[in-house]
Amino acid sequence: MVAAANRLFWMENEFVGKGVVRKYSDSIIDNDLYLLSNHPLSAFKGNSFKWNSWIFDDGTSYEGLTLEDIPHGKGTIVMGNVSAAGLTRYGLYDRYEGELHAGFAHGLGLFFSSVKGELYLGEFNFGKEQGCGIKIKLDKFFELIRNGFSYKKAWMLSKNYVAKSTKIGTFSNNDLHANLAESSNLSINGICSTMELKGLLCELKNILVRTRMFTFKPNSKIHSKFVNNSYTFINMQHPILYSFNTGFLAPGPLGQCFSCPNDVILMKEMNKVSLNNQYENISYNLNY
């Protein structure tokens, strides 16, 4: 058997991929070692995701997952005086929730601009609204609220306008490229269809739920308990400290030290979870 250091494949090539192999030398630099990087764009990631909560000098805030101190995975961005994540900024507090890649809004997400009153749900390509999506115009709705109408009354008066001004289809560079194709097929010549949009919105709903799990990080600079004393629900995200009357949610023996609230619906749900757990334990474990 030929030794690894004497293989002709390595010895006859001075450069192999991105790794370097020195010719006429028994010492070989493995190609894969070059790729062992923690950067989000690297082929092999050597670091785990972290949950971070940042606020920048311009007022922009970020809460979500990071990789090597770069927003990556899922997160929420609220813009300040400068644009972020490759997105087009229309004003203060423009908000993005969804998937991120190497600091850019990339994948499925939601973008809301309070200044324009627009809500976009769909695909993003490095900050651009590109792909299948839906853009809802809500400026009239917010205008009526500012004029003193209730939410319900404002919606009843503006829903026809919202329905007519809504854009659905394939977007390219933040603009509608083609209207929605009425077909049962998933895609027609690259044009978004009804079936594809339904699947996209279903998947986006799941992504938004997961993204919002990484908001309100305890002891963060954004939601400081010394600044926002009224935000008692922030403590619900703390891994050790439990808010008043929630100690029963703690795992292990600690949770058994607290009684459940006297709520019929809550007890019914907890009993359902317990029965499901017992069923799984019986089904997948053998009794010896």
C-alpha positions in Angstrom: 0.0 0.0 0.0 1.4 3.4 -1.0 1.9 5.8 1.9 -0.2 9.0 1.9 2.9 11.2 1.6 4.1 9.5 -1.6 0.9 9.4 -3.6 1.5 10.6 -7.1 -1.8 12.6 -7.1 -0.3 14.9 -4.4 3.3 14.9 -5.4 2.8 15.7 -9.1 0.6 18.7 -8.4 2.0 21.9 -7.0 -1.5 23.4 -6.4 -4.5 21.3 -5.7 -7.7 23.3 -5.2 -7.3 26.0 -2.6 -4.8 24.0 -0.5 -1.1 24.0 -1.3 1.1 20.9 -1.9 4.8 21.5 -2.2 6.5 19.6 -5.0 9.4 17.3 -4.2 8.6 17.3 -0.5 7.3 14.7 1.8 5.4 17.2 3.9 1.8 17.6 2.5 -0.5 20.4 3.4 -4.0 19.0 3.5 -6.4 20.8 1.3 -9.3 20.7 3.8 -7.3 22.5 6.5 -7.4 25.6 4.4 -11.2 25.5 4.5 -11.5 25.1 8.3 -12.7 28.6 8.8 -15.4 30.1 11.0 -16.4 32.7 8.4 -20.0 32.2 7.3 -19.0 31.9 3.6 -16.5 29.1 4.3 -17.2 25.6 3.2 -16.7 24.1 6.7 -17.7 26.1 9.7 -15.8 25.5 12.9 -17.8 27.6 15.2 -21.4 27.3 16.6 -24.1 29.8 16.3 -24.5 32.4 19.0 -27.4 34.4 20.2 -26.5 38.1 20.2 -28.4 41.3 20.8 -26.6 44.5 19.5 -27.4 48.1 19.1 -25.2 50.3 16.8 -24.1 53.9 17.0 -26.6 55.0 14.3 -29.5 53.4 16.2 -29.8 50.2 14.2 -30.5 47.1 16.4 -30.1 43.4 15.7 -31.3 40.5 17.6 -30.8 36.9 16.4 -28.2 34.4 15.5 -24.6 35.2 14.6 -21.7 33.2 13.3 -18.2 34.6 13.9 -19.8 37.9 15.1 -21.7 38.2 11.7 -25.5 38.1 11.5 -26.2 34.6 10.0 -29.1 32.3 10.2 -32.3 34.0 11.5 -32.7 37.4 13.1 -34.5 40.8 13.4 -33.1 44.1 12.2 -34.6 47.5 13.1 -32.9 50.2 11.1 -31.7 53.5 12.5 -30.1 56.3 10.5 -28.2 53.9 8.1 -29.4 51.0 5.9 -28.4 47.5 6.9 -28.3 43.9 5.6 -28.3 45.2 2.0 -31.9 46.4 2.4 -33.3 49.7 1.0 -34.0 52.1 3.9 -37.0 54.3 3.6 -37.0 55.7 7.2 -36.4 55.1 10.8 -37.6 51.8 12.3 -37.8 49.9 9.0 -37.9 46.3 10.2 -36.7 43.0 8.7 -37.4 39.6 10.2 -36.3 36.4 8.6 -33.3 34.5 7.2 -29.8 36.1 6.9 -26.6 35.0 5.2 -23.3 36.6 6.0 -24.9 39.8 7.2 -27.4 40.1 4.3 -31.1 39.6 4.2 -31.1 36.4 2.1 -33.8 33.7 1.9 -37.3 34.1 3.2 -38.3 37.1 5.3 -40.5 40.0 6.1 -39.8 43.7 5.5 -42.0 46.4 6.9 -41.5 50.2 6.3 -43.7 52.4 8.5 -42.8 55.5 6.4 -44.2 54.0 3.2 -46.7 51.8 4.9 -45.6 48.7 2.9 -45.3 45.1 4.0 -43.4 42.6 1.9 -43.4 38.9 2.5 -41.3 36.7 0.3 -37.9 35.9 -1.0 -34.8 38.0 -0.6 -31.5 37.9 -2.5 -28.7 39.6 -0.6 -31.0 42.5 0.5 -33.1 42.8 -2.6 -36.8 41.7 -2.9 -36.3 39.1 -5.6 -38.3 36.0 -6.2 -41.8 34.9 -5.2 -43.6 37.3 -2.8 -46.4 39.6 -1.9 -46.3 43.3 -1.2 -49.2 44.9 0.8 -49.8 48.6 0.8 -51.1 49.8 4.2 -50.6 53.5 4.1 -54.3 54.4 4.0 -54.9 52.1 7.0 -52.3 53.8 9.1 -53.5 57.3 8.0 -56.9 56.5 9.3 -55.5 55.4 12.6 -53.5 58.6 12.9 -56.7 60.5 12.3 -58.4 58.9 15.3 -60.2 55.9 13.9 -60.1 52.6 15.8 -58.2 49.7 14.3 -61.3 47.8 13.3 -63.0 50.9 11.8 -59.8 51.8 9.9 -59.5 48.3 8.4 -63.2 48.3 7.3 -62.7 51.6 5.5 -59.3 50.7 3.9 -59.5 47.0 3.1 -60.8 47.5 -0.5 -57.9 49.9 -1.2 -55.4 47.5 0.4 -56.8 44.6 -1.7 -56.5 46.6 -5.0 -53.0 48.0 -4.3 -51.5 44.7 -3.2 -48.9 43.2 -5.6 -48.5 39.5 -5.9 -46.1 37.6 -8.1 -42.4 37.5 -9.0 -40.2 40.4 -7.8 -36.9 41.6 -9.2 -34.7 44.3 -7.6 -37.6 45.4 -5.2 -40.1 45.8 -8.1 -42.9 43.5 -9.4 -41.5 41.7 -12.4 -44.5 39.5 -13.3 -47.9 38.9 -11.9 -48.9 35.7 -10.2 -49.5 32.8 -12.6 -52.8 31.1 -12.0 -51.7 27.5 -12.3 -51.5 24.3 -10.2 -47.9 23.8 -11.2 -45.1 25.0 -8.8 -43.4 27.1 -11.4 -44.0 28.3 -14.9 -40.9 29.5 -16.8 -39.6 31.0 -13.6 -42.8 32.9 -12.8 -44.3 32.4 -9.3 -47.5 30.5 -9.3 -50.4 30.2 -6.8 -49.1 26.9 -5.5 -45.6 28.2 -5.0 -46.9 31.3 -3.2 -49.0 29.2 -0.8 -46.0 27.0 0.0 -43.8 30.0 0.5 -46.1 31.8 2.9 -46.5 28.5 4.9 -42.8 28.1 5.2 -42.3 31.8 5.9 -44.7 31.6 8.8 -42.6 28.9 10.4 -39.4 30.9 9.8 -40.9 34.0 11.5 -41.9 32.0 14.5 -38.4 30.7 14.9 -36.9 34.1 14.3 -39.0 35.8 17.0 -37.8 33.2 19.5 -34.4 35.1 19.4 -35.9 38.5 20.4 -35.9 40.1 23.8 -32.6 38.5 24.9 -32.2 38.9 28.7 -29.8 41.5 30.0 -29.2 42.9 26.5 -28.4 46.5 25.6 -31.6 46.9 23.6 -34.0 45.8 26.4 -32.3 46.8 29.5 -34.3 46.2 32.7 -33.2 49.6 34.0 -34.7 51.3 31.0 -37.8 49.2 30.3 -39.1 48.3 33.7 -42.6 47.7 32.4 -41.5 45.0 30.0 -41.9 42.1 32.4 -42.3 39.6 29.6 -38.7 40.0 28.7 -37.7 37.8 31.7 -39.6 34.9 30.0 -36.6 34.4 27.8 -34.1 34.0 30.7 -32.7 30.5 30.9 -32.4 30.6 34.8 -34.6 33.2 36.2 -38.3 32.7 36.0 -41.0 35.4 36.2 -43.7 35.3 38.9 -46.0 32.4 38.7 -44.0 30.7 35.9 -41.6 28.6 38.1 -43.6 25.4 37.2 -42.1 25.7 33.7 -38.6 25.1 34.9 -37.1 21.8 33.9 -36.2 19.0 36.3 -36.8 19.0 40.1 -37.0 22.8 40.2 -40.3 22.9 38.3 -41.8 20.4 40.7 -41.4 22.8 43.6 -44.0 25.1 42.1 -47.7 24.4 41.6 -49.4 25.1 38.3 -51.8 28.0 38.0 -55.4 27.2 38.7 -56.4 27.4 35.0 -58.5 24.6 33.4 -57.2 25.2 29.9 -53.6 25.3 30.9 -53.9 22.1 33.0 -55.6 20.4 30.1 -52.8 21.3 27.7 -50.1 20.2 30.2 -51.9 16.9 30.7 -52.1 16.4 27.0 -48.3 17.0 26.7 -47.7 14.5 29.5 -49.8 11.8 27.9 -48.0 12.3 24.6 -44.7 12.0 26.3 -45.8 8.9 28.1 -47.0 7.4 24.8 -43.7 8.1 23.0 -41.7 6.6 26.0 -43.8 3.4 25.8 -43.6 3.2 22.0 -39.9 3.7 21.5 -38.4 2.1 24.7 -38.3 -1.6 25.4 -39.2 -3.0 28.8 -36.5 -5.3 30.2 
